[in-house]
Amino acid sequence: MTLRIGNASGFYGDRFDALREMLTGGELDVLTGDYLAELTMLILGRDRLKDPAAGYARTFLRQLEDCLGIAQERGVRIVTNAGGLNPAGLADAVRNLADRLGVAVRVAHVEGDDLTDLRPGSLAAHAYLGGFGIAACLREGADIVVTGRVTDAALVTGPAAAHFGWSETDYDRLAGAVAAGHVLECGAQATGGNYAFFRDGDVRRPGFPLAELHEDGSCVITKHPGTGGFVDVGTVTAQLLYETAGARYAGPDVTTRLDTVRLGQDGPDRVRIDGVRGEAPPPTLKVGLNKLGGFRNEVVFVLTGLDIEAKAALVREQLEPALGKAADVRWELARTDRPDASTEETASALLRLVVRDPDQETVGRALSGAAVELALASYPGFHVLAPPGKGSPYGVFEDVYVPRSGVDHVAVLHDGRRIPVPPAHDTAVLDDVPEPPLPEPLAPGPTRHAPLGLVAGARSGDKGGNANVGVWARTDDAWRWLVHELTTDRFQQLIPESRELNVTRHLLPGLRALNFVVEGILGAGVAAQHRFDPQAKALGEWLRSRHLDIPEALL
């Protein structure tokens, strides 16, 4: 008995027609949509400030208007976290849409994640719920289930538990579903999108992934026939490493042992995941806190031709008096210029100024006026990419943990009945897994100074203020070299901005992978825009571009 679960959204703003593509492109039992991220919750929180009836992903409603009839005709159930901060509001909106279209559907929703009232000063405070509220809705006949802040993988564990009749202690099966859900949650990232070795296939328009899930928790990751992109062990490995850390991947339903995952190519565009072991979940639930941090403004000065460093120093000295009251001032000089360049753009460097302060006036008119006044009185060739504005609010993210008993997880059915979802009876405090033994290093031989990316893939991402960089080898010999060469010290040498930060290396030999967690590199999270790449999406590609002495036998 196989449950076919597809995904049609990896974030709020993903490909609009993916819902239709997945419903019409092949067989499905369940179609999921992941719309939430840390930044999305902040955006929805600001929406709700303007309109208390808002707070959900409106895109989903527009997508559903085009596809609701198709889903009903094909018997595909839809599970989505597009409810955001207002799942009840979105459920009502879906019912109104269905009535207007004349399509009979049963719409349920999950609530209990919203703890904002208990966290004064927070714009949005939401616990990450598991999949058993979703399962309760589906078992009672829901065609569409809307949730708020559940874990991304819960969109798969919930339907799987309902379909196969799993209990909360079926840890290995649940862990297998978590692995499948984690691969599916980011959409086309599992089918060649954002993939280190993207030239291995045609990724101009990758299709969206689906999982053929089995009763024992194993699955095959694939995609609809004829869609773009590709699915191989590498694309699945990359997504398993995305935004994870060590061997224990904790969630509200189960702690998944990533060091037990086995991957195998099961045919073209088919990767089997099996062997996944699970353990009791932790006794607490993660809560994401989004707050308004203050106001932010920026201006980017273009420095062209000769004397780049001196031009940067001049404009900094000229602006210092206007910046004295600001709480946080950051300058970054990006030397994008080239000597004797053939175009003006390639002869230019960029000097970026970012100012933050609790007071909008401090980062607004004070900065804008001072910068604009330099137009005829600063370095030669003075111009900016865009004039500074009045300053815009920025957010900060923090995660805290609360006892499970303090969260009222409830499934609200289409007929109004409310089914409480009790907290897990068995829990286990997380401990680090002992580091596994290292394989024998490669025999000494000739080397070449070359980019790491010639022999290793990487994928990176954000978790609050931290970033993770997953690095994997594609062959056993490359793994034997990588695990001995890419130590924490070497990582910090290659990524200079991590040298003063805490960096932890985790080993996942079954995936031939290392996972590095860099604490604090993203400041207060993506909404604070602490660095050039605020979500660390390209941190892994930067690492792959750094040069090391690589054995010629691997090149």
Secondary structure, DSSP 8 states (H G I E B T S, - for coil): -EEEEEE--SSTT--TTHHHHHHHSS--SEEEE----HHHHHHHHHHHHH-TT--S-HHHHHHHHHHHHHHHHHT-EEEE-TTTT-HHHHHHHHHHHHHHHT----EEEEE--B-GGGSTT-SEEEE-B-SHHHHHHHHTT-SEEE-SSB-TTHHHHHHHHHHHT--TT-HHHHHHHHHHHHHHTTGGGGTTTT-TTGGGS--SSB--EEEEEETTS-EEEEE-TT-BS---HHHHHHHHHTT--SSEE--SS-EEEGGG-EEEE-STT-EEEE--EEE---SEEEEEEEEEEEEEEEEEEEEESS-HHHHHHHHHHHHHHHHTT-SEEEEEEE----TT-SSTGGGEEEEEEEEEES-HHHHTHHHHHHHHTTTTSSSTT-EESS---S-EEEEEEEEEEEEGGG---EEE-TTS-EEE----S---------------------EEEEEGGGTEEEEEEEETTEEEEEEEESSHHHHHHHHHHS-HHHHHHHSGGGTTS-EEEEEEGGGTEEEEEETTTTTT-GGG--SSSTT-TTHHHHHHHSEEEEEGGG-
